[in-house]
């Protein structure tokens, strides 16, 4: 690595991230069915129809995984709790096995000196709630608040930080407009309702967390830098709109009490009734903002229906996902968010990493290069005055990569999905050495 711990401010936190459905294994421990199980069982949605039934079996192997993080020298672990594991029906009676698991998991983190950074929802909606319309249903925020109370009443006293929802763009747009993630819809009305309701759910959860006395409550959004495919006015406008519904929509709700006007030109006719009245709920004070960043996109205008644009291939080196490597985008978003939205609020990089087709016998030097470039971008942002407080690597281990099954490997630790053996990669060892200095 080109960087070491001492290059960052005192108290700067380094962490690794995972999510419940991607690693735990949802076929045991009393977990309920999720809409990802249903999505994966539908032909054509997921590579080889793979699902999270076993995943990395973190449910049984969590001590081994936490030992790997501690040995690496990490300060914190960003994990998610599964709604369907805690409340299999989404409402009603909690699952004691699920609550006991997260109790054990958190205690085991603390025993190893890892600060628990919890996310309450990383996309595994209980199927019974999907049957009721899922994120389109205006009651979803209330149900989410009830779930928040159940899980945080059990473990909230030991959290370093809590964020209600991971990547609202993925919950709303990717899953309801593009149809790439569960529930796999392509419906603009469903999209408008989901994008608004996910922010309302964030607000309801913040209310519960404050009521429970949970401290250090934040939000986590994902960001992509939008380049116009050409210098034409049409492509510049198309890229600006992409930036609007991807980056500015959720920040607008959280910090400005309004959604961007260019995005609302397309979404407003489809918004839920009374949406304008929900901004006091959505915009409650939070203590920090997390930024997930991976790549940029090239956007070209089309003559189709709104939003009337498409992604085109770019010239930069690409990861196993086909995503361009563009570290300047991370610097841009850290400085831009600080200047225009958060204005002094602590920021965290809550996900950054790359998929790479590595094996235990093939060092993942491309991942080391990727992380070197993005850590450099973060250091530039800190030098520019951004109050960046931590950096989280995605992911601790290879796992279930949603619609792409088990092919795309984001891990610092290799997982053999036949034996579930864990093998630290070259990037793991490079970071371990860097974190000692």
C-alpha positions as CSV (number, residue, x, y, z in Angstrom):
1,X,0.0,0.0,0.0
2,X,1.0,3.6,-0.7
3,X,-0.6,4.7,2.6
4,X,-0.4,3.9,6.3
5,X,-2.5,4.7,9.3
6,X,-0.3,7.5,10.4
7,X,-1.1,9.4,7.2
8,X,-4.6,9.9,8.4
9,X,-5.8,12.1,11.4
10,X,-5.7,10.8,14.9
11,X,-8.8,8.7,15.7
12,X,-9.6,8.0,12.0
13,X,-11.5,4.7,11.8
14,X,-10.8,1.9,9.3
15,X,-13.5,-0.7,8.9
16,X,-14.7,-3.4,6.7
17,X,-18.4,-3.9,5.6
18,X,-20.7,-6.8,4.9
19,X,-24.5,-7.2,4.7
20,X,-26.7,-9.8,6.4
21,X,-28.3,-11.5,3.4
22,X,-25.0,-11.6,1.5
23,X,-23.1,-13.5,4.1
24,X,-25.2,-14.9,7.0
25,X,-27.1,-17.7,5.4
26,X,-30.9,-17.3,5.6
27,X,-31.9,-20.9,5.7
28,X,-31.2,-21.3,9.4
29,X,-31.6,-19.5,12.7
30,X,-35.3,-18.9,12.2
31,X,-34.9,-16.3,9.5
32,X,-38.0,-15.6,7.4
33,X,-38.3,-15.5,3.7
34,X,-37.3,-12.4,1.9
35,X,-38.2,-10.8,-1.4
36,X,-34.6,-11.7,-2.5
37,X,-35.5,-15.4,-2.1
38,X,-38.5,-14.8,-4.3
39,X,-36.6,-12.7,-6.9
40,X,-33.8,-15.4,-7.1
41,X,-36.4,-18.2,-7.6
42,X,-37.8,-16.4,-10.6
43,X,-36.0,-17.6,-13.8
44,X,-33.7,-15.1,-15.4
45,X,-33.3,-12.7,-12.4
46,X,-30.1,-14.1,-10.8
47,X,-27.1,-15.9,-12.2
48,X,-27.8,-19.6,-11.9
49,X,-30.8,-18.7,-9.7
50,X,-28.4,-18.5,-6.7
51,X,-29.7,-17.1,-3.4
52,X,-28.5,-16.4,0.1
53,X,-29.7,-19.7,1.7
54,X,-26.2,-20.5,2.9
55,X,-24.1,-17.6,1.5
56,X,-20.9,-17.6,3.6
57,X,-22.5,-19.2,6.6
58,X,-21.5,-16.2,8.7
59,X,-24.3,-17.2,11.1
60,X,-22.2,-20.1,12.3
61,X,-18.7,-18.8,11.4
62,X,-18.9,-15.2,12.7
63,X,-16.2,-15.7,15.3
64,X,-13.7,-16.7,12.6
65,X,-14.7,-13.7,10.5
66,X,-14.4,-11.3,13.4
67,X,-11.0,-12.8,14.2
68,X,-9.9,-12.0,10.6
69,X,-10.9,-8.4,11.1
70,X,-9.2,-8.1,14.4
71,X,-6.0,-9.6,13.0
72,X,-6.1,-7.2,10.1
73,X,-6.0,-4.3,12.6
74,X,-9.4,-2.8,11.7
75,X,-11.1,-0.5,14.2
76,X,-14.8,-1.1,13.3
77,X,-17.2,-3.5,11.6
78,X,-20.0,-2.2,9.5
79,X,-22.6,-4.9,9.5
80,X,-26.4,-5.1,8.8
81,X,-29.2,-6.7,10.7
82,X,-31.8,-8.6,8.8
83,X,-35.4,-7.6,9.2
84,X,-36.5,-11.1,8.2
85,X,-34.2,-12.7,10.7
86,X,-35.5,-10.4,13.5
87,X,-39.2,-10.5,12.5
88,X,-39.8,-13.3,10.1
89,X,-43.3,-12.0,9.2
90,X,-42.0,-8.4,9.0
91,X,-44.5,-7.5,11.8
92,X,-45.6,-9.1,15.1
93,X,-43.6,-11.6,17.1
94,X,-39.8,-11.3,17.0
95,X,-37.6,-14.4,16.4
96,X,-35.7,-15.1,19.6
97,X,-32.9,-16.9,17.7
98,X,-32.4,-13.8,15.5
99,X,-32.2,-11.4,18.4
100,X,-29.8,-13.8,20.3
101,X,-27.6,-14.0,17.2
102,X,-27.1,-10.3,16.9
103,X,-26.6,-10.1,20.7
104,X,-23.8,-12.6,20.4
105,X,-22.4,-11.0,17.3
106,X,-22.1,-7.5,18.9
107,X,-20.6,-8.8,22.1
108,X,-18.0,-10.7,20.0
109,X,-17.1,-7.5,18.1
110,X,-16.6,-5.7,21.4
111,X,-14.5,-8.5,22.8
112,X,-12.1,-8.0,19.8
113,X,-12.0,-4.2,20.0
114,X,-14.2,-3.7,16.9
115,X,-16.7,-0.8,17.1
116,X,-20.2,-2.0,15.9
117,X,-21.5,0.1,13.0
118,X,-25.0,-1.1,12.3
119,X,-27.2,-0.7,9.3
120,X,-30.8,-1.7,9.9
121,X,-31.8,-2.5,6.3
122,X,-29.6,-3.8,3.5
123,X,-32.4,-4.8,1.1
124,X,-33.7,-8.1,2.6
125,X,-37.4,-7.1,2.9
126,X,-39.6,-9.9,4.5
127,X,-41.7,-11.5,1.9
128,X,-45.0,-11.0,3.8
129,X,-44.4,-7.2,3.6
130,X,-43.6,-7.5,-0.1
131,X,-46.9,-9.2,-0.5
132,X,-48.5,-6.0,0.9
133,X,-46.7,-3.8,-1.7
134,X,-43.4,-3.5,0.0
135,X,-41.8,0.0,-0.4
136,X,-44.9,1.1,-2.4
137,X,-47.0,0.8,0.8
138,X,-47.3,4.0,2.8
139,X,-47.4,1.9,6.0
140,X,-43.9,0.5,5.3
141,X,-42.2,3.3,7.3
142,X,-44.3,2.5,10.4
143,X,-43.5,-1.2,10.1
144,X,-39.8,-0.3,9.7
145,X,-40.0,1.8,12.8
146,X,-41.4,-1.1,14.8
147,X,-38.6,-3.3,13.5
148,X,-36.0,-0.6,14.5
149,X,-37.4,-0.6,18.0
150,X,-37.3,-4.4,18.4
151,X,-33.7,-4.8,17.2
152,X,-32.2,-1.6,18.8
153,X,-34.0,-2.2,22.1
154,X,-31.8,-5.3,22.2
155,X,-28.4,-4.1,20.9
156,X,-28.7,-0.3,20.6
157,X,-26.8,0.3,23.9
158,X,-23.6,-1.1,22.4
159,X,-23.6,0.6,19.0
160,X,-20.8,2.9,17.8
161,X,-23.1,4.1,15.0
162,X,-26.4,3.3,13.4
163,X,-27.8,4.0,9.9
164,X,-31.4,3.0,9.1
165,X,-31.1,2.2,5.4
166,X,-28.3,1.4,3.0
167,X,-28.3,3.1,-0.4
168,X,-31.8,4.4,-0.8
169,X,-31.2,4.7,-4.6
170,X,-30.9,1.0,-4.9
171,X,-34.0,0.4,-2.8
172,X,-36.0,2.9,-4.9
173,X,-34.6,3.3,-8.5
174,X,-32.6,0.2,-9.1
175,X,-35.2,-2.1,-7.8
176,X,-38.5,-0.4,-9.0
177,X,-37.5,1.5,-12.1
178,X,-34.7,-0.6,-13.6
179,X,-35.8,-3.8,-12.2
180,X,-32.3,-5.2,-11.5
181,X,-32.9,-5.9,-7.9
182,X,-35.8,-7.3,-5.9
183,X,-38.7,-6.8,-6.3
184,X,-37.7,-6.4,-9.9
185,X,-40.3,-3.9,-11.0
186,X,-40.1,-1.5,-14.0
187,X,-42.8,1.0,-13.0
188,X,-42.4,4.7,-12.6
189,X,-45.2,5.1,-10.1
190,X,-43.8,2.3,-7.9
191,X,-40.4,4.1,-8.2
192,X,-41.7,7.4,-7.0
193,X,-43.5,5.9,-4.1
194,X,-40.5,3.7,-3.1
195,X,-38.0,6.6,-3.3
196,X,-40.2,8.7,-1.0
197,X,-41.2,6.0,1.4
198,X,-37.6,4.9,1.9
199,X,-36.8,8.4,3.2
200,X,-39.9,8.4,5.3
201,X,-38.8,5.1,6.8
202,X,-35.4,6.6,7.5
203,X,-37.1,9.4,9.4
204,X,-39.3,7.1,11.4
205,X,-36.3,5.0,12.4
206,X,-34.4,8.1,13.5
207,X,-37.3,9.0,15.7
208,X,-37.2,5.6,17.4
209,X,-33.4,5.6,17.7
210,X,-33.6,9.0,19.5
211,X,-36.4,7.8,21.7
212,X,-34.2,4.7,22.7
213,X,-31.3,7.0,23.4
214,X,-29.1,5.5,20.7
215,X,-26.3,7.9,19.8
216,X,-24.4,8.6,16.6
217,X,-27.3,8.1,14.1
218,X,-26.5,8.7,10.5
219,X,-27.6,8.0,6.9
220,X,-25.8,6.1,4.1
221,X,-26.2,7.1,0.4
222,X,-24.5,5.8,-2.7
223,X,-23.0,8.1,-5.3
224,X,-21.9,7.8,-8.9
225,X,-20.2,10.6,-10.9
226,X,-22.1,11.3,-14.2
227,X,-20.1,12.3,-17.2
228,X,-21.9,13.4,-20.3
229,X,-21.0,11.1,-23.1
230,X,-20.2,14.0,-25.4
231,X,-20.0,17.8,-25.1
232,X,-23.5,18.2,-26.6
233,X,-26.1,20.1,-24.7
234,X,-28.4,17.1,-24.8
235,X,-25.8,14.8,-23.2
236,X,-24.9,17.4,-20.6
237,X,-28.6,17.7,-19.6
238,X,-28.9,13.9,-19.5
239,X,-25.9,13.6,-17.2
240,X,-27.3,16.3,-14.9
241,X,-30.6,14.5,-14.7
242,X,-28.8,11.2,-13.9
243,X,-26.9,13.1,-11.1
244,X,-30.3,14.4,-10.0
245,X,-32.1,11.2,-9.3
246,X,-29.0,9.3,-8.3
247,X,-27.1,11.8,-6.1
248,X,-29.2,14.9,-5.4
249,X,-32.7,13.5,-4.8
250,X,-31.9,11.8,-1.5
251,X,-29.5,14.5,-0.3
252,X,-32.3,17.0,-1.1
253,X,-34.7,15.2,1.1
254,X,-32.3,14.7,4.0
255,X,-30.8,18.2,4.1
256,X,-32.7,20.7,2.0
257,X,-36.4,19.8,2.6
258,X,-37.0,19.5,-1.1
259,X,-36.4,17.2,-4.1
260,X,-34.5,18.5,-7.2
261,X,-36.8,20.3,-9.6
262,X,-35.3,18.5,-12.7
263,X,-36.1,15.1,-11.1
264,X,-39.6,16.1,-10.1
265,X,-40.4,17.0,-13.7
266,X,-40.6,13.3,-14.2
267,X,-41.6,11.9,-10.8
268,X,-44.0,14.4,-9.4
269,X,-47.1,13.1,-11.3
270,X,-46.5,9.7,-9.7
271,X,-45.7,10.7,-6.1
272,X,-47.7,9.5,-3.2
273,X,-50.5,11.8,-1.8
274,X,-49.2,14.4,0.6
275,X,-45.5,13.8,-0.1
276,X,-44.8,17.5,0.3
277,X,-45.7,17.3,4.0
278,X,-43.1,14.7,4.9
279,X,-39.9,16.7,4.8
280,X,-39.8,17.6,8.5
281,X,-39.9,13.8,9.2
282,X,-37.3,13.0,6.5
283,X,-34.9,15.9,7.4
284,X,-34.4,15.3,11.1
285,X,-31.0,16.0,12.4
286,X,-28.5,13.2,11.9
287,X,-25.0,13.0,13.4
288,X,-23.0,11.9,10.3
289,X,-23.4,10.9,6.6
290,X,-21.9,7.9,5.0
291,X,-20.9,7.9,1.3
292,X,-20.7,4.6,-0.7
293,X,-18.6,5.2,-3.9
294,X,-17.4,2.8,-6.6
295,X,-17.5,4.3,-10.1
296,X,-18.6,6.8,-12.7
297,X,-21.0,6.5,-15.6
298,X,-21.1,8.0,-19.1
299,X,-24.6,9.3,-20.0
300,X,-26.0,9.9,-23.4
301,X,-29.3,11.4,-24.3
302,X,-31.9,9.4,-26.2
303,X,-35.3,10.3,-27.8
304,X,-37.2,7.9,-25.6
305,X,-39.5,8.5,-22.6
306,X,-38.3,10.3,-19.5
307,X,-35.5,10.2,-18.3
308,X,-34.5,9.8,-22.0
309,X,-30.9,8.7,-21.6
310,X,-28.7,5.6,-21.5
311,X,-25.3,4.6,-20.2
312,X,-22.5,4.1,-22.7
313,X,-19.1,2.5,-22.3
314,X,-16.3,4.7,-21.0
315,X,-12.5,4.6,-21.7
316,X,-11.1,4.0,-18.2
317,X,-9.9,0.7,-16.8
318,X,-12.7,-1.4,-15.5
319,X,-13.4,-3.8,-12.6
320,X,-14.9,-7.3,-12.8
321,X,-18.3,-5.5,-12.7
322,X,-17.5,-3.5,-15.8
323,X,-17.3,-0.3,-13.7
324,X,-14.8,2.3,-14.6
325,X,-12.1,3.1,-12.0
326,X,-12.5,6.8,-11.3
327,X,-11.0,7.8,-7.9
328,X,-11.5,11.6,-8.7
329,X,-15.2,10.9,-8.2
330,X,-14.7,10.1,-4.6
331,X,-12.8,13.3,-4.0
332,X,-15.5,15.2,-5.8
333,X,-18.4,13.8,-3.7
334,X,-16.6,14.2,-0.4
335,X,-15.9,17.9,-1.1
336,X,-19.2,18.6,-2.9
337,X,-21.4,17.0,-0.2
338,X,-19.5,18.8,2.5
339,X,-19.8,22.2,0.8
340,X,-23.4,22.0,-0.4
341,X,-25.3,19.7,2.0
342,X,-23.6,18.6,5.2
343,X,-21.5,21.7,5.9
344,X,-19.3,20.4,8.7
345,X,-21.1,17.2,9.6
346,X,-18.7,14.3,10.0
347,X,-18.5,12.1,6.9
348,X,-17.5,8.5,6.5
349,X,-16.6,6.5,3.4
350,X,-19.0,3.6,4.2
351,X,-18.2,1.5,1.2
352,X,-15.4,1.4,-1.3
353,X,-13.8,-1.5,-3.2
354,X,-13.8,-3.4,-6.4
355,X,-14.8,-6.8,-7.8
356,X,-11.8,-8.7,-9.2
357,X,-11.6,-12.3,-10.5
358,X,-8.9,-13.3,-8.1
359,X,-8.1,-16.7,-6.6
360,X,-5.9,-17.7,-3.6
361,X,-3.1,-18.4,-6.0
362,X,-3.5,-15.1,-8.0
363,X,-2.7,-12.0,-5.9
364,X,-5.3,-9.3,-6.2
365,X,-2.9,-6.5,-7.1
366,X,-5.6,-4.7,-9.0
367,X,-7.6,-4.3,-5.8
368,X,-4.5,-2.9,-4.0
369,X,-4.1,-0.4,-6.9
370,X,-7.8,0.5,-6.7
371,X,-7.7,1.1,-2.9
372,X,-4.4,3.0,-3.2
373,X,-6.0,5.4,-5.7
374,X,-9.2,5.9,-3.6
375,X,-7.4,6.3,-0.3
376,X,-5.3,9.0,-2.0
377,X,-8.5,10.8,-3.1
378,X,-9.8,10.6,0.5
379,X,-6.5,12.1,1.8
380,X,-6.8,15.0,-0.7
381,X,-10.3,15.6,0.5
382,X,-9.1,15.7,4.1
383,X,-6.4,18.2,3.1
384,X,-9.1,20.3,1.5
385,X,-10.9,20.6,4.8
386,X,-13.4,17.8,4.6
387,X,-14.3,16.3,8.0
388,X,-13.8,12.7,6.9
389,X,-13.7,10.5,10.0
390,X,-13.4,7.0,8.6
391,X,-13.0,4.7,5.6
392,X,-14.8,1.3,5.2
393,X,-13.7,-1.3,2.7
394,X,-16.3,-3.3,0.8
395,X,-16.1,-6.1,1.4
396,X,-14.6,-8.2,4.2
397,X,-15.1,-11.3,2.2
398,X,-16.4,-12.6,-1.2
399,X,-20.1,-13.0,-0.9
400,X,-23.5,-13.2,-2.6
401,X,-23.4,-10.3,-5.1
402,X,-27.2,-10.1,-5.5
403,X,-28.4,-10.6,-9.1
404,X,-24.8,-11.6,-10.1
405,X,-24.8,-14.5,-7.7
406,X,-21.4,-15.7,-6.4
407,X,-19.3,-14.8,-9.4
408,X,-18.2,-11.2,-8.6
409,X,-15.6,-11.2,-5.8
410,X,-15.4,-8.0,-3.8
411,X,-13.7,-9.5,-0.7
412,X,-10.4,-8.8,1.0
413,X,-10.8,-12.5,2.0
414,X,-11.4,-15.2,-0.6
415,X,-14.3,-17.6,0.1
416,X,-14.4,-21.0,-1.5
417,X,-18.2,-21.3,-2.0
418,X,-18.0,-25.1,-2.0
419,X,-16.1,-25.5,1.3
420,X,-16.6,-22.0,2.7
421,X,-12.9,-21.9,3.5
422,X,-11.6,-18.3,4.1
423,X,-8.3,-17.3,2.7
424,X,-7.0,-13.7,3.2
425,X,-5.9,-12.1,-0.1
426,X,-2.8,-10.0,-0.9
427,X,-5.0,-6.9,-0.4
428,X,-5.9,-8.1,3.1
429,X,-2.2,-8.5,4.0
430,X,-1.2,-5.2,2.5
431,X,-3.9,-3.3,4.5
432,X,-2.9,-5.2,7.6
433,X,0.7,-4.0,7.2
434,X,-0.5,-0.4,6.5
435,X,-2.7,-0.3,9.5
436,X,0.2,-1.1,11.8
437,X,2.1,2.0,10.9
